[in-house]
Amino acid sequence: MHTRLLVGAFLTYQNKVLLMKRGMHKELGPGMWSGIGGHLEHEELSNPRKINFPAAIYREIKEEAGISQENILNLDLRYIITQVNRTRGEIQNLYYYFGKVGSEFEPPYCDEGVFHWVDFKDIKDLPMSFCVKETILHWLDNPDKNNIFLVGINKNNDKSLFVKL
């Protein structure tokens, strides 16, 4: 098994969150809803003592949604998640950030999928991976930005454990 490091972001404006409906051409999660994000690039991993997760998530946000760092308010690390993906033979460590933007805007084209502003109340009905849905629903119930949660996901039985750090 190998390890994959991933970063993700959920950006909000008022009572909406910017989510992507993944394209049907995607290998992982076709047609599923997710936030912004992806894996760390090779150069971001070259020195484990200098891994810069904030730089990676700002890069992903700019690449996928066209949003510059100066247009994002209060982007905070809220969740550190570990899950085993036996199908891919990897341990996945995900770092999820939550932040705000100053206005609702039309995101640019993204070859990963299509972005939509989704009302908080509609999130629970969207098809999402277990990990993404558990995280965003937990965040809606725990909006205090000062907390960071360590999360264990058991994909075999769709169970999760949230521990406040």
N, CA and C atoms as a LAMMPS dump frame, in Angstrom:
ITEM: TIMESTEP
0
ITEM: NUMBER OF ATOMS
495
ITEM: BOX BOUNDS ff ff ff
-5.0000000000000000e+02 5.0000000000000000e+02
-5.0000000000000000e+02 5.0000000000000000e+02
-5.0000000000000000e+02 5.0000000000000000e+02
ITEM: ATOMS id mol type element x y z
1 1 1 N 0.838 -1.186 0
2 1 2 C 0 0 0
3 1 3 C 0.874 1.237 0
4 2 1 N 0.405 2.253 -0.677
5 2 2 C 1.109 3.53 -0.646
6 2 3 C 0.187 4.575 -0.022
7 3 1 N 0.735 5.753 0.233
8 3 2 C -0.019 6.841 0.861
9 3 3 C -0.24 7.949 -0.15
10 4 1 N -1.446 8.498 -0.142
11 4 2 C -1.781 9.637 -1.004
12 4 3 C -2.22 10.787 -0.114
13 5 1 N -1.644 11.966 -0.337
14 5 2 C -2.018 13.17 0.395
15 5 3 C -2.899 14.021 -0.498
16 6 1 N -4.049 14.421 0.05
17 6 2 C -5.021 15.206 -0.705
18 6 3 C -5.451 16.416 0.114
19 7 1 N -5.819 17.473 -0.596
20 7 2 C -6.368 18.665 0.047
21 7 3 C -7.712 18.963 -0.595
22 8 1 N -8.606 19.529 0.195
23 8 2 C -9.917 19.894 -0.315
24 8 3 C -10.422 21.145 0.384
25 9 1 N -11.301 21.864 -0.31
26 9 2 C -11.857 23.097 0.265
27 9 3 C -13.343 23.178 -0.015
28 10 1 N -14.049 23.722 0.947
29 10 2 C -15.456 24.056 0.809
30 10 3 C -15.557 25.548 1.073
31 11 1 N -15.962 26.298 0.051
32 11 2 C -16.083 27.741 0.163
33 11 3 C -17.55 28.113 0.249
34 12 1 N -17.854 29.03 1.151
35 12 2 C -19.246 29.405 1.386
36 12 3 C -19.469 30.886 1.101
37 13 1 N -20.719 31.187 0.798
38 13 2 C -21.201 32.555 0.722
39 13 3 C -22.612 32.54 1.292
40 14 1 N -22.811 33.295 2.359
41 14 2 C -24.077 33.311 3.096
42 14 3 C -24.461 31.872 3.458
43 15 1 N -25.603 31.356 2.988
44 15 2 C -26.038 30.006 3.375
45 15 3 C -25.845 29.006 2.235
46 16 1 N -24.831 29.255 1.39
47 16 2 C -24.56 28.356 0.267
48 16 3 C -23.1 27.937 0.279
49 17 1 N -22.843 26.775 -0.306
50 17 2 C -21.478 26.273 -0.442
51 17 3 C -21.224 25.968 -1.915
52 18 1 N -20.014 26.248 -2.358
53 18 2 C -19.634 25.975 -3.738
54 18 3 C -19.231 24.506 -3.854
55 19 1 N -20.013 23.742 -4.611
56 19 2 C -19.746 22.32 -4.81
57 19 3 C -19.602 22.025 -6.297
58 20 1 N -18.862 20.977 -6.584
59 20 2 C -18.673 20.542 -7.957
60 20 3 C -19.415 19.231 -8.188
61 21 1 N -20.181 19.185 -9.262
62 21 2 C -20.746 17.909 -9.706
63 21 3 C -19.712 17.344 -10.669
64 22 1 N -19.073 16.265 -10.233
65 22 2 C -17.98 15.691 -11.012
66 22 3 C -18.48 15.17 -12.352
67 23 1 N -17.653 15.336 -13.352
68 23 2 C -17.996 14.89 -14.695
69 23 3 C -18.145 13.376 -14.772
70 24 1 N -18.979 12.924 -15.664
71 24 2 C -19.199 11.478 -15.844
72 24 3 C -17.963 10.791 -16.428
73 25 1 N -17.022 11.552 -16.955
74 25 2 C -15.799 10.997 -17.521
75 25 3 C -14.742 10.71 -16.456
76 26 1 N -14.971 11.13 -15.22
77 26 2 C -13.986 10.964 -14.159
78 26 3 C -13.94 9.522 -13.678
79 27 1 N -12.732 9.019 -13.443
80 27 2 C -12.553 7.645 -12.964
81 27 3 C -13.107 7.477 -11.552
82 28 1 N -12.823 8.441 -10.691
83 28 2 C -13.292 8.376 -9.308
84 28 3 C -14.526 9.261 -9.128
85 29 1 N -15.578 8.69 -8.634
86 29 2 C -16.787 9.438 -8.305
87 29 3 C -17.471 10.137 -9.452
88 30 1 N -17.635 9.482 -10.615
89 30 2 C -18.329 10.169 -11.712
90 30 3 C -19.756 10.545 -11.302
91 31 1 N -20.135 11.808 -11.577
92 31 2 C -21.483 12.274 -11.258
93 31 3 C -21.713 12.594 -9.794
94 32 1 N -20.709 12.383 -8.953
95 32 2 C -20.845 12.669 -7.521
96 32 3 C -20.512 14.137 -7.259
97 33 1 N -21.005 14.641 -6.129
98 33 2 C -20.754 16.015 -5.725
99 33 3 C -19.573 16.048 -4.762
100 34 1 N -18.75 17.086 -4.885
101 34 2 C -17.59 17.227 -4.009
102 34 3 C -17.223 18.697 -3.889
103 35 1 N -16.208 18.958 -3.097
104 35 2 C -15.679 20.305 -2.987
105 35 3 C -14.577 20.507 -4.011
106 36 1 N -13.761 21.496 -3.773
107 36 2 C -12.618 21.796 -4.623
108 36 3 C -11.429 21.04 -4.051
109 37 1 N -10.588 20.478 -4.895
110 37 2 C -9.387 19.873 -4.345
111 37 3 C -8.739 18.847 -5.228
112 38 1 N -7.702 18.242 -4.682
113 38 2 C -6.962 17.223 -5.397
114 38 3 C -5.74 16.798 -4.611
115 39 1 N -4.846 16.085 -5.276
116 39 2 C -3.659 15.575 -4.604
117 39 3 C -2.526 16.605 -4.632
118 40 1 N -1.596 16.439 -3.72
119 40 2 C -0.434 17.306 -3.711
120 40 3 C 0.466 16.941 -4.88
121 41 1 N 1.062 17.941 -5.49
122 41 2 C 1.974 17.736 -6.613
123 41 3 C 3.32 17.223 -6.094
124 42 1 N 4.074 16.599 -6.997
125 42 2 C 5.355 16.004 -6.62
126 42 3 C 6.266 17.008 -5.902
127 43 1 N 6.381 18.205 -6.455
128 43 2 C 7.267 19.198 -5.843
129 43 3 C 6.774 19.652 -4.473
130 44 1 N 5.482 19.495 -4.2
131 44 2 C 4.942 19.843 -2.88
132 44 3 C 5.222 18.745 -1.863
133 45 1 N 5.676 17.59 -2.332
134 45 2 C 5.962 16.453 -1.461
135 45 3 C 7.445 16.169 -1.3
136 46 1 N 8.288 16.907 -2
137 46 2 C 9.698 16.56 -2.067
138 46 3 C 10.422 16.597 -0.725
139 47 1 N 9.949 17.399 0.208
140 47 2 C 10.563 17.468 1.52
141 47 3 C 9.467 17.423 2.571
142 48 1 N 9.271 16.262 3.224
143 48 2 C 8.171 16.133 4.198
144 48 3 C 8.179 17.185 5.3
145 49 1 N 9.345 17.729 5.633
146 49 2 C 9.405 18.761 6.667
147 49 3 C 8.89 20.102 6.176
148 50 1 N 8.753 20.248 4.857
149 50 2 C 8.321 21.521 4.29
150 50 3 C 7.028 21.396 3.492
151 51 1 N 6.275 20.329 3.705
152 51 2 C 5.003 20.2 2.994
153 51 3 C 4.122 21.38 3.383
154 52 1 N 3.606 22.07 2.39
155 52 2 C 2.838 23.286 2.628
156 52 3 C 1.403 23.07 2.154
157 53 1 N 0.556 22.557 3.044
158 53 2 C -0.827 22.275 2.683
159 53 3 C -1.594 23.528 2.266
160 54 1 N -1.437 24.67 2.985
161 54 2 C -2.168 25.866 2.522
162 54 3 C -1.809 26.266 1.096
163 55 1 N -0.539 26.193 0.734
164 55 2 C -0.159 26.541 -0.647
165 55 3 C -0.829 25.588 -1.63
166 56 1 N -0.89 24.313 -1.287
167 56 2 C -1.506 23.317 -2.175
168 56 3 C -2.999 23.574 -2.342
169 57 1 N -3.7 23.921 -1.257
170 57 2 C -5.14 24.128 -1.397
171 57 3 C -5.426 25.424 -2.143
172 58 1 N -4.624 26.463 -1.936
173 58 2 C -4.817 27.691 -2.721
174 58 3 C -4.551 27.423 -4.203
175 59 1 N -3.565 26.586 -4.511
176 59 2 C -3.289 26.221 -5.904
177 59 3 C -4.479 25.499 -6.5
178 60 1 N -5.031 24.517 -5.789
179 60 2 C -6.189 23.758 -6.284
180 60 3 C -7.391 24.67 -6.504
181 61 1 N -7.641 25.577 -5.56
182 61 2 C -8.776 26.499 -5.688
183 61 3 C -8.616 27.373 -6.926
184 62 1 N -7.412 27.866 -7.146
185 62 2 C -7.158 28.718 -8.313
186 62 3 C -7.3 27.904 -9.6
187 63 1 N -6.741 26.685 -9.647
188 63 2 C -6.794 25.855 -10.849
189 63 3 C -8.23 25.465 -11.202
190 64 1 N -9.002 25.035 -10.208
191 64 2 C -10.33 24.498 -10.485
192 64 3 C -11.421 25.556 -10.535
193 65 1 N -11.38 26.508 -9.601
194 65 2 C -12.485 27.464 -9.493
195 65 3 C -12.102 28.881 -9.902
196 66 1 N -10.836 29.113 -10.204
197 66 2 C -10.419 30.439 -10.645
198 66 3 C -10.428 31.497 -9.565
199 67 1 N -10.411 31.099 -8.302
200 67 2 C -10.479 32.047 -7.192
201 67 3 C -9.073 32.271 -6.64
202 68 1 N -8.651 33.527 -6.58
203 68 2 C -7.342 33.879 -6.045
204 68 3 C -7.381 33.924 -4.524
205 69 1 N -6.226 33.708 -3.928
206 69 2 C -6.11 33.682 -2.469
207 69 3 C -6.662 34.948 -1.82
208 70 1 N -6.435 36.103 -2.436
209 70 2 C -6.89 37.361 -1.824
210 70 3 C -8.41 37.501 -1.822
211 71 1 N -9.126 36.646 -2.557
212 71 2 C -10.593 36.685 -2.58
213 71 3 C -11.237 35.678 -1.628
214 72 1 N -10.416 35.017 -0.831
215 72 2 C -10.912 34.009 0.109
216 72 3 C -10.71 34.519 1.531
217 73 1 N -11.756 34.43 2.321
218 73 2 C -11.714 34.875 3.707
219 73 3 C -11.674 33.674 4.643
220 74 1 N -10.845 33.753 5.65
221 74 2 C -10.854 32.768 6.736
222 74 3 C -10.784 31.316 6.252
223 75 1 N -9.847 30.993 5.401
224 75 2 C -9.679 29.601 4.977
225 75 3 C -8.919 28.876 6.072
226 76 1 N -9.619 27.991 6.771
227 76 2 C -9.053 27.315 7.936
228 76 3 C -9.104 25.81 7.773
229 77 1 N -8.031 25.154 8.193
230 77 2 C -8.017 23.696 8.253
231 77 3 C -9.008 23.267 9.323
232 78 1 N -9.938 22.407 8.97
233 78 2 C -10.96 21.951 9.931
234 78 3 C -10.949 20.449 10.129
235 79 1 N -10.51 19.677 9.114
236 79 2 C -10.582 18.217 9.199
237 79 3 C -9.318 17.58 8.644
238 80 1 N -8.786 16.626 9.392
239 80 2 C -7.695 15.777 8.927
240 80 3 C -8.265 14.364 8.934
241 81 1 N -8.364 13.776 7.759
242 81 2 C -9.084 12.518 7.598
243 81 3 C -8.14 11.434 7.092
244 82 1 N -8.262 10.263 7.665
245 82 2 C -7.514 9.103 7.185
246 82 3 C -8.51 8.019 6.821
247 83 1 N -8.325 7.475 5.617
248 83 2 C -9.157 6.35 5.196
249 83 3 C -8.303 5.418 4.344
250 84 1 N -8.664 4.16 4.347
251 84 2 C -7.974 3.165 3.538
252 84 3 C -8.83 2.877 2.323
253 85 1 N -8.224 2.967 1.155
254 85 2 C -8.91 2.606 -0.085
255 85 3 C -8.243 1.336 -0.593
256 86 1 N -8.818 0.191 -0.23
257 86 2 C -8.226 -1.095 -0.597
258 86 3 C -8.261 -1.326 -2.108
259 87 1 N -9.29 -0.801 -2.781
260 87 2 C -9.393 -0.949 -4.229
261 87 3 C -8.183 -0.323 -4.92
262 88 1 N -7.776 0.838 -4.449
263 88 2 C -6.629 1.534 -5.034
264 88 3 C -5.32 1.174 -4.346
265 89 1 N -5.4 0.389 -3.266
266 89 2 C -4.197 -0.003 -2.545
267 89 3 C -3.48 1.173 -1.91
268 90 1 N -4.266 2.06 -1.279
269 90 2 C -3.632 3.237 -0.696
270 90 3 C -4.31 3.678 0.594
271 91 1 N -3.511 4.32 1.403
272 91 2 C -4.004 5.024 2.578
273 91 3 C -4.113 6.48 2.16
274 92 1 N -5.289 7.056 2.326
275 92 2 C -5.521 8.434 1.899
276 92 3 C -5.595 9.336 3.128
277 93 1 N -4.782 10.372 3.126
278 93 2 C -4.848 11.406 4.151
279 93 3 C -5.371 12.662 3.484
280 94 1 N -6.52 13.134 3.959
281 94 2 C -7.177 14.301 3.374
282 94 3 C -7.153 15.449 4.377
283 95 1 N -6.898 16.634 3.882
284 95 2 C -6.872 17.845 4.69
285 95 3 C -7.934 18.767 4.12
286 96 1 N -9.054 18.908 4.862
287 96 2 C -10.178 19.713 4.38
288 96 3 C -10.192 21.079 5.052
289 97 1 N -10.312 22.098 4.214
290 97 2 C -10.371 23.488 4.641
291 97 3 C -11.766 24.037 4.362
292 98 1 N -12.202 24.959 5.213
293 98 2 C -13.46 25.678 5.016
294 98 3 C -13.162 27.164 5.055
295 99 1 N -13.774 27.9 4.13
296 99 2 C -13.561 29.338 4.066
297 99 3 C -14.761 30.026 3.453
298 100 1 N -14.642 31.331 3.293
299 100 2 C -15.74 32.133 2.75
300 100 3 C -15.23 32.964 1.585
301 101 1 N -16.172 33.331 0.733
302 101 2 C -15.889 34.308 -0.32
303 101 3 C -16.858 35.473 -0.123
304 102 1 N -16.508 36.626 -0.681
305 102 2 C -17.3 37.836 -0.458
306 102 3 C -18.553 37.957 -1.286
307 103 1 N -18.698 37.107 -2.321
308 103 2 C -19.893 37.184 -3.147
309 103 3 C -20.095 35.864 -3.883
310 104 1 N -21.336 35.656 -4.294
311 104 2 C -21.642 34.494 -5.124
312 104 3 C -21.264 34.88 -6.554
313 105 1 N -20.533 34.041 -7.235
314 105 2 C -20.046 34.352 -8.572
315 105 3 C -20.177 33.111 -9.442
316 106 1 N -20.017 33.297 -10.714
317 106 2 C -20.081 32.181 -11.665
318 106 3 C -18.661 31.653 -11.873
319 107 1 N -18.356 30.453 -11.36
320 107 2 C -17.008 29.903 -11.545
321 107 3 C -16.732 29.607 -13.017
322 108 1 N -15.459 29.633 -13.387
323 108 2 C -15.109 29.355 -14.782
324 108 3 C -15.283 27.879 -15.122
325 109 1 N -15.144 27.552 -16.399
326 109 2 C -15.178 26.17 -16.85
327 109 3 C -14.068 25.38 -16.162
328 110 1 N -14.377 24.16 -15.789
329 110 2 C -13.396 23.269 -15.183
330 110 3 C -13.586 21.893 -15.802
331 111 1 N -12.522 21.277 -16.291
332 111 2 C -12.66 19.969 -16.932
333 111 3 C -12.924 18.836 -15.942
334 112 1 N -12.889 19.138 -14.652
335 112 2 C -13.187 18.139 -13.622
336 112 3 C -14.691 17.924 -13.45
337 113 1 N -15.474 18.991 -13.695
338 113 2 C -16.916 18.933 -13.492
339 113 3 C -17.501 20.339 -13.552
340 114 1 N -18.717 20.483 -13.042
341 114 2 C -19.419 21.765 -13.092
342 114 3 C -19.7 22.23 -11.667
343 115 1 N -19.35 23.494 -11.393
344 115 2 C -19.591 24.072 -10.076
345 115 3 C -21.005 24.614 -9.967
346 116 1 N -21.553 24.492 -8.736
347 116 2 C -22.877 25.026 -8.42
348 116 3 C -22.837 25.571 -6.992
349 117 1 N -23.592 26.638 -6.766
350 117 2 C -23.807 27.111 -5.401
351 117 3 C -25 26.331 -4.854
352 118 1 N -24.784 25.62 -3.756
353 118 2 C -25.811 24.742 -3.189
354 118 3 C -26.195 25.25 -1.806
355 119 1 N -27.499 25.401 -1.58
356 119 2 C -28 25.819 -0.275
357 119 3 C -27.664 24.747 0.757
358 120 1 N -27.268 25.178 1.952
359 120 2 C -26.902 24.235 3.017
360 120 3 C -27.972 23.165 3.222
361 121 1 N -29.243 23.565 3.16
362 121 2 C -30.326 22.619 3.453
363 121 3 C -30.456 21.524 2.393
364 122 1 N -29.876 21.725 1.218
365 122 2 C -29.998 20.746 0.134
366 122 3 C -28.835 19.752 0.066
367 123 1 N -27.812 19.965 0.859
368 123 2 C -26.604 19.144 0.774
369 123 3 C -26.88 17.682 1.085
370 124 1 N -27.677 17.422 2.107
371 124 2 C -27.884 16.03 2.539
372 124 3 C -28.506 15.145 1.465
373 125 1 N -29.156 15.74 0.477
374 125 2 C -29.828 14.963 -0.563
375 125 3 C -28.956 14.709 -1.797
376 126 1 N -27.757 15.259 -1.824
377 126 2 C -26.896 15.1 -2.995
378 126 3 C -26.089 13.806 -2.927
379 127 1 N -25.865 13.156 -4.073
380 127 2 C -24.994 11.97 -4.075
381 127 3 C -23.535 12.395 -3.924
382 128 1 N -22.933 11.958 -2.818
383 128 2 C -21.538 12.291 -2.495
384 128 3 C -20.853 11.041 -1.975
385 129 1 N -19.537 11.062 -1.998
386 129 2 C -18.816 9.974 -1.348
387 129 3 C -19.139 10.044 0.145
388 130 1 N -19.032 8.917 0.813
389 130 2 C -19.306 8.867 2.243
390 130 3 C -18.442 9.877 2.989
391 131 1 N -17.168 9.932 2.652
392 131 2 C -16.225 10.821 3.331
393 131 3 C -16.623 12.289 3.174
394 132 1 N -16.927 12.705 1.965
395 132 2 C -17.291 14.105 1.709
396 132 3 C -18.584 14.457 2.438
397 133 1 N -19.577 13.597 2.329
398 133 2 C -20.871 13.898 2.963
399 133 3 C -20.739 13.957 4.482
400 134 1 N -20.041 12.983 5.058
401 134 2 C -19.853 12.979 6.512
402 134 3 C -19.154 14.261 6.971
403 135 1 N -18.154 14.683 6.232
404 135 2 C -17.383 15.859 6.613
405 135 3 C -18.226 17.124 6.541
406 136 1 N -18.896 17.328 5.441
407 136 2 C -19.641 18.589 5.289
408 136 3 C -20.859 18.629 6.224
409 137 1 N -21.506 17.499 6.452
410 137 2 C -22.63 17.493 7.395
411 137 3 C -22.136 17.729 8.824
412 138 1 N -20.977 17.162 9.167
413 138 2 C -20.4 17.402 10.49
414 138 3 C -20.071 18.891 10.641
415 139 1 N -19.498 19.496 9.597
416 139 2 C -19.163 20.913 9.64
417 139 3 C -20.42 21.766 9.849
418 140 1 N -21.506 21.434 9.181
419 140 2 C -22.744 22.2 9.348
420 140 3 C -23.231 22.161 10.794
421 141 1 N -22.975 21.043 11.484
422 141 2 C -23.368 20.911 12.894
423 141 3 C -22.329 21.488 13.85
424 142 1 N -21.121 21.795 13.346
425 142 2 C -20.013 22.267 14.185
426 142 3 C -19.292 23.427 13.5
427 143 1 N -19.973 24.56 13.352
428 143 2 C -19.4 25.661 12.555
429 143 3 C -18.284 26.459 13.234
430 144 1 N -17.927 26.154 14.484
431 144 2 C -16.88 26.901 15.182
432 144 3 C -15.547 26.722 14.465
433 145 1 N -15.03 27.791 13.882
434 145 2 C -13.824 27.689 13.061
435 145 3 C -12.563 27.402 13.865
436 146 1 N -12.619 27.449 15.172
437 146 2 C -11.431 27.209 15.981
438 146 3 C -11.143 25.727 16.191
439 147 1 N -12.075 24.882 15.842
440 147 2 C -11.886 23.455 16.062
441 147 3 C -11.325 22.766 14.826
442 148 1 N -10.408 21.839 15.072
443 148 2 C -9.908 20.941 14.032
444 148 3 C -10.263 19.537 14.498
445 149 1 N -10.767 18.738 13.574
446 149 2 C -11.168 17.374 13.896
447 149 3 C -10.286 16.379 13.168
448 150 1 N -9.871 15.36 13.896
449 150 2 C -9.201 14.212 13.316
450 150 3 C -10.301 13.192 13.057
451 151 1 N -10.338 12.654 11.827
452 151 2 C -11.444 11.79 11.43
453 151 3 C -10.909 10.475 10.896
454 152 1 N -11.489 9.402 11.392
455 152 2 C -11.202 8.084 10.846
456 152 3 C -12.421 7.603 10.088
457 153 1 N -12.215 7.131 8.87
458 153 2 C -13.31 6.636 8.03
459 153 3 C -13.082 5.157 7.771
460 154 1 N -14.091 4.346 8.048
461 154 2 C -14.052 2.924 7.722
462 154 3 C -14.969 2.722 6.529
463 155 1 N -14.37 2.577 5.349
464 155 2 C -15.159 2.45 4.124
465 155 3 C -15.854 1.09 4.018
466 156 1 N -15.406 0.12 4.819
467 156 2 C -16.039 -1.201 4.764
468 156 3 C -17.454 -1.183 5.315
469 157 1 N -17.686 -0.34 6.314
470 157 2 C -19.024 -0.314 6.918
471 157 3 C -19.593 1.099 7.039
472 158 1 N -19.034 2.045 6.284
473 158 2 C -19.51 3.428 6.296
474 158 3 C -19.683 3.96 7.712
475 159 1 N -18.624 3.878 8.473
476 159 2 C -18.604 4.442 9.825
477 159 3 C -17.505 5.491 9.89
478 160 1 N -17.737 6.492 10.711
479 160 2 C -16.727 7.532 10.886
480 160 3 C -16.616 7.886 12.364
481 161 1 N -15.446 8.377 12.732
482 161 2 C -15.197 8.804 14.098
483 161 3 C -14.533 10.169 14.037
484 162 1 N -15.147 11.16 14.682
485 162 2 C -14.629 12.527 14.711
486 162 3 C -14.081 12.797 16.107
487 163 1 N -12.825 13.23 16.197
488 163 2 C -12.201 13.563 17.459
489 163 3 C -11.678 14.991 17.378
490 164 1 N -12.132 15.84 18.302
491 164 2 C -11.689 17.235 18.313
492 164 3 C -10.265 17.292 18.825
493 165 1 N -9.392 17.967 18.083
494 165 2 C -7.992 18.122 18.518
495 165 3 C -7.864 19.327 19.43
